[in-house]
Amino acid sequence: MSFKDTFMNGEQGLFKPVSLTPMQKLILRFVVVGLVYYGFAVIEGMIMRIYAIEPIKAISDFQYFAILTAHPLVGIIGSTYSLVFGAFLFLVPFLMKKPLWSFKLGNWTFLLVTFGTLTFWLAGFISHYAPLYTLYWPLPADFSQFNPVGGSFFIIGIALVMLGTMFFVINIFKTIAYTPEGWEKQPGGALLASAIGYTGLRNLFRKKKEQVKHLVSLPVAAIARGTVDTALNAGVLLFTGVLILVYMIAHLLGGDLKDTAIDALLYKNWFWWGLDLIADGLVLIFVAGTWYLLATMITGKKLFMQNIARAALLVELIVSWTVWSHHLLSDQAQPGFLKIISGEMVTAFELITQGLAFYIVLATLWSARPLKMSNELKFLLGGLLGFALAVPAGIMQADIGLNRILHNTQWIIGPHVHVAILVGLTMTLYSAVYILFPIVTNGAKLYSQKLANFHFWAHLIGGIGMGAFMGMAGLGGMLRRTIYLNGEFNLYMILAGICGGLLLLAFLVFFYNIVMSLGLKGVIGIFTPSKLNVKDLVPAEQQ
Amino acid sequence: MVDSQVVLNGQTIAYTCYAIVIILVMGWFGIKITRKGKSSKLSHALFYSFVGFLVVLGVSLHIVTYHTIPWARMDINRADIKPDKVFNITVEDHQFILPSEKLIINVGDKALFDVTSNDLTYGFGLFRKDNSMLLQMQVVPGHRNDILWQFDKPGVYTIRSTEYSGPKGAQMILKDVVEVIAK
């Protein structure tokens, strides 16, 4: 096929959008939007990498901090939520062997996440609303720096995403528990109890003979437990958003509310509790669950120490509710017992739970030697390496002594956050994308394996390299969330910028490879309504 | 008291060694699982040993740092320690307001920095001439924010806000305003 033909019709013309079920189209829409928002986040990241070397004259300080505010939200909410929600709305029914409870609700999740993200991104871009994740009260309501109209749209955008998130949560739990039409009545309560870990917990106190069997598979249990944190987090963000909105509307109506009515430290505790349900809750639980699923799909074998893995997921859920105080180790008014118990000790449990997941996956892969180094395997190994690097970096800063000299430096955002998200989480998601690609496209073929290899190495080296050089700058005292005007850390920032460029290149190559695999007509076809009026996940002939 | 730069150097060495080892291990693992060979299950004993290692590592890190990093214990017990000098600093409208033009500290003294914010959440950090950080804390409005530090050698430090307080706060810097001098 000529280049033009491939560009229009995809690799060997194998991808036929007309053959897709409504569910396949929905999932592919999530993936495309997730990748587009990932592109937004990478470009914003590169702007900030350049700014860290030399402030760009065309971008004002206010615009820069608006980018800094939008960047993690577009990356996490716009991109990761889209990819994860899409994958799990497909995988839960796929693994439970029944249709999704509500396709309509799934569609609403897609629309709300997509347009909610666009709304807050545009609000930040146009009005320069930049209170970061609205963490530090009363900054979100500081109208001497921020426009309340832009701020209101920003909060409305976040609220739309959270509404879509709630729909996702309902859909996941309903899909686990409901009885499809024509089926024998399903034990909904028992299925939910098994999914969230209650059955396993009860089994600990039962005699061996009386122990109840797990009704859902381990990946479904992982998704369900991560979804609990997703729901709690959405609740926290919605509540906080409404609170901020009340201050904004009051200001717009000419009646400023007293910002001292809200205790800044309590607000910070509340908000970090909510945010850590993402960072230390659903991300780690979802990632562990995805690792387990990928390991069993790649090897075709049972997971090593499956029961321990299941128990560890429950421990991780409880840890995620009690871990937030490591973000407040430098807050001198924070009670000491919270710093030591929640901030240090509970946080150290993440080393254990994540270490267990790491070991279990490696042991499962080891048991199936020899394996082919497929795209999904190499990206899974990359994801494992990312968390193996990022979790200990986080545990180090979650220490009262070390936090005093690390807090808010580039160490946190480099070797911990970016290595965890870009290498750990994103490479795991790429692994899932590569393994699900033929299933959700009804057998489309990847355009170029060479480009996939380049994608892997450029992303891995770029991600680890960027994190490493940011970390070196952090150890040298470079702060995050500020501007250096005199090139104080230029050596590290130039090197981090080069690695960031490699990440951007990796993404562009991957995107090009996917577009060439599906063809332009195919990509457009994903967004047209499906002509198949079926509830099935994949066409009957594929099952 | 041990200089915080010494602790940072130790951390740099420890983490760099760990990072190199784990990258090599994963590289070796990737090669090994694709080579021809018999598939074999790993023993459960090895698994439980690994779990035990993680538990010991997670708990011992904090015990070791508590006993070796001097400011950790001093920070927790600061209410019971009498400082040699107290500096009351106010922050308002993205400005640090110091009690005097320069904050002078004698070598060996324990100095308490008591920082109050009248509006937003800020940070308070002391930085060396080479931009490396000596210490920092958060400055939260409506709460007491105090940090006790013992200065064991002469030096000049810059105060800088270590927390984001909006675009106006990016350059909250007071250059060379803290001086530690020999007695």
Interface residues (C-beta under 8 A of the other chain):
Chain A: D61 F62 Y64 F65 H128 A130 P131 L132 Y136 W137 P138 L139 D142 Q145 F146 T260 D263 A264 L265 K268 F304 M305 I308 L328 S330 D331 Q332 A333 G336 I340 E344 M345 A348 F349 L351 I352 G355 L356 Y359 L362 A363 L365 W366 S367 A368 R369 P370 L371 K372 M373 K378 L381 L384 L385 A388 L389 P392 A393 I395 M396 D399 I400 G401 L402 R404 I405 H407 N408 T409 P415 I464 A468 G471 M472 L475 G476 G477 M478 L479 R481 T482 I483 L485 E488 F489
Chain B: S4 V7 L8 Q11 T12 Y15 Y18 A19 I22 I23 M26 F29 G30 K32 I33 T34 R35 K36 G37 K38 S39 S40 K41 L42 H44 F47 F50 V51 L54 V55 L57 G58 V59 L61 H62 T65 Y66 T68 I69 W71 A72 D75 I76 D119 L120 T121 G123 G125 F127 R128 D130 N131 S132 M133 L134 L135 Q136 M137 Q138 V140 P141 G142 H143 R144 N145 D146 I147 R160 T162 E163 Y164 S165 G166 P167 K168 A170 Q171
